[in-house]
Amino acid sequence: MRNFESPGRSEAFGGNGMAATTHPLATLAAIDVLRDGGNAVDAAVAAGAMLAVVEPTQTGVGGDCFVLLKREGQPVIALNGSGAAPAAVSLGSLAEVGIRTLDPESVHTVTVPGAVRSWARLTEDHGTFDLARLLAPAIAAAENGYPVTERLSRDWSRQVPKLSRLAATTSVFLPAGEAPKPGQLHMQPALACALKEVAAKGADVFYEGWIAESIVKTLRSLGGFHTLEDFAAFRPRYETPISTSYRGYELWECPPNGSGVAVLAMANLLDRYNIADFAPVSVERYHLLSEIARIGYAERDAFVGDPDAAPVPVERMKSSARADILTGRISQNSRLVDVVPVAMPEHKDTVFLSVVDKDRTAVSFINSIFDDFGSGIVAPECGVLLHNRGFGFVLEPDHPNTLAGGRRPMHTILPAMLTRDGECVLSFGVTGGHFQPIGQIQILSNLLDYKMSVQEAIDQPRIFARGDVLDVEGTVPAHVVEGLRALGHRPTPAPNPLGTAQAIWIDRKRGVLRGGADSRRDGVALGY
């Protein structure tokens, strides 16, 4: 239970259902679906679509999607909704047009967006409502407008140069020549029209109809290698999730090309320590988390890419034997000096949501456009803002994550789930690009090692360590920062709050759901 001597939200409770998302309108959309008789899958799709409208800095229909799904008495299911690079692109074709490094605003970072067909596949296979019903709240928000929140307005204003680059983007996202102010209504009529078409005709219109034609025409006009065939070929795929044990629970992640294997490797390392011997905000704990993260990221950056193109040693990376070897490298007295990951670009913007229904079906759902406003490219006829997930590729010929036609980039977005005795007890996730693996570990450790409530686990100060980087939130005390410096770390203030988290715990003993959402953005958890 939270210590109420410190400020913070109470944990959310519900008996019949719960949703935790990054935005009040999305949480309400999910709760409305649940109360109307829909299941957790229906509610998650409705919330994800709403977020694609009302949080354009973070997500959109032009992005990718990953999902973990667990029904009572059934195994965990993973859906990979990430698209590939155009078939015609290659290091050689880029070199021919003078490109040897990727710019995050380049058309060559746009991979086929996987979200829409992923939503449709989930609805068809596991939902009870049709796509038209689930997209209706998002369509209304796009057509009639939604009030821009304070945090969103701030993030929006920081991207004015990107949004001013192309006329189509400016007309949608800077309609008055500037970013919307807090409380101002923002409308996206072209996107509303596109969503209506998807609602009426299904996801194929997005990949094989006029919406695809609009997107491809826009990308080709900017020099892209994209074709209608690239879009028509995309299908989300079910994959076998991967897992490891932690403190007597089973932690589940999506397999590569996602980077969930890094979370599992970090969990294996941390499971070898009695970290609860340290205070939750302390030099000792943050030093250990930093070293575990640096090792885990270095391995991820070296080995993870599209397994269709190059094998990823998942079993070795998450093995107990590997954890034993790597644990021997960690000292509590000093920072490792020889952990240097392969250079990778920054991954920034994502939304995560969790839904659990009355039958205790749990959905862990994440959707992303990569950077703030993705590539900054909008297809004007359909209003679709396109992600720049291809910026996650590297341009090294022999690397497992090198850019190539038809290849999916290494993904940072990773939904997570925790089970015990074969049933889900926690659906959770963390946003924030590279931060996500160590962010998940911090939430998990707060819950299991320090016995915090869900909301308290989310509210705790955070750190992020990778390579030579050690970002600390402003809530980390000065004496802890100096103690980390004394061990050889180079702590610096995080430029923004580190990620956002949403989580729902299924409390089976009391028959209730316990949830939390992150106030680092506009997160809300509601139960009923």
Stockholm file with secondary structure:
# STOCKHOLM 1.0

chainA/1-528         MRNFESPGRSEAFGGNGMAATTHPLATLAAIDVLRDGGNAVDAAVAAGAMLAVVEPTQTGVGGDCFVLLKREGQPVIALNGSGAAPAAVSLGSLAEVGIRTLDPESVHTVTVPGAVRSWARLTEDHGTFDLARLLAPAIAAAENGYPVTERLSRDWSRQVPKLSRLAATTSVFLPAGEAPKPGQLHMQPALACALKEVAAKGADVFYEGWIAESIVKTLRSLGGFHTLEDFAAFRPRYETPISTSYRGYELWECPPNGSGVAVLAMANLLDRYNIADFAPVSVERYHLLSEIARIGYAERDAFVGDPDAAPVPVERMKSSARADILTGRISQNSRLVDVVPVAMPEHKDTVFLSVVDKDRTAVSFINSIFDDFGSGIVAPECGVLLHNRGFGFVLEPDHPNTLAGGRRPMHTILPAMLTRDGECVLSFGVTGGHFQPIGQIQILSNLLDYKMSVQEAIDQPRIFARGDVLDVEGTVPAHVVEGLRALGHRPTPAPNPLGTAQAIWIDRKRGVLRGGADSRRDGVALGY
#=GR chainA/1-528 SS CCCTTSCCCCCEEESSCEEEESSHHHHHHHHHHHHTTCCHHHHHHHHHHHHHHHCTTTCCTBSEEEEEEECTTSCCEEEEECCCCCTTCCHHHHHHTTCSSCCTTSGGGCCCCCHHHHHHHHHHHHCSSCHHHHHHHHHHHHHHCEECCHHHHHHHHTTHHHHTSSHHHHHHHCTTSSCCCTTCEECCHHHHHHHHHHHHHCTHHHHHSHHHHHHHHHHHHTTCCCCHHHHHHCCCEEECCEEEEETTEEEEECCTTBSHHHHHHHHHHHTTSCGGGSCSSSHHHHHHHHHHHHHHHHHHHHHCSCTTTSCCCHHHHTCHHHHHHHHTTCCSSSCCSCCCCCCCCCCCEEEEEEEECTTCCEEEEEEEEESTTTTSEEETTTTEEECCGGGGCBCCTTSTTBCCTTCCCCBCCCCEEEEETTEEEEEEEECSGGGHHHHHHHHHHHHHTSCCCHHHHHHSCCEEEETTEEEECTTSCHHHHHHHHHTTCCEEECSSCCCCEEEEEEETTTTEEEEEECTTTTCEEEEC
#=GC SS_cons         CCCTTSCCCCCEEESSCEEEESSHHHHHHHHHHHHTTCCHHHHHHHHHHHHHHHCTTTCCTBSEEEEEEECTTSCCEEEEECCCCCTTCCHHHHHHTTCSSCCTTSGGGCCCCCHHHHHHHHHHHHCSSCHHHHHHHHHHHHHHCEECCHHHHHHHHTTHHHHTSSHHHHHHHCTTSSCCCTTCEECCHHHHHHHHHHHHHCTHHHHHSHHHHHHHHHHHHTTCCCCHHHHHHCCCEEECCEEEEETTEEEEECCTTBSHHHHHHHHHHHTTSCGGGSCSSSHHHHHHHHHHHHHHHHHHHHHCSCTTTSCCCHHHHTCHHHHHHHHTTCCSSSCCSCCCCCCCCCCCEEEEEEEECTTCCEEEEEEEEESTTTTSEEETTTTEEECCGGGGCBCCTTSTTBCCTTCCCCBCCCCEEEEETTEEEEEEEECSGGGHHHHHHHHHHHHHTSCCCHHHHHHSCCEEEETTEEEECTTSCHHHHHHHHHTTCCEEECSSCCCCEEEEEEETTTTEEEEEECTTTTCEEEEC
//
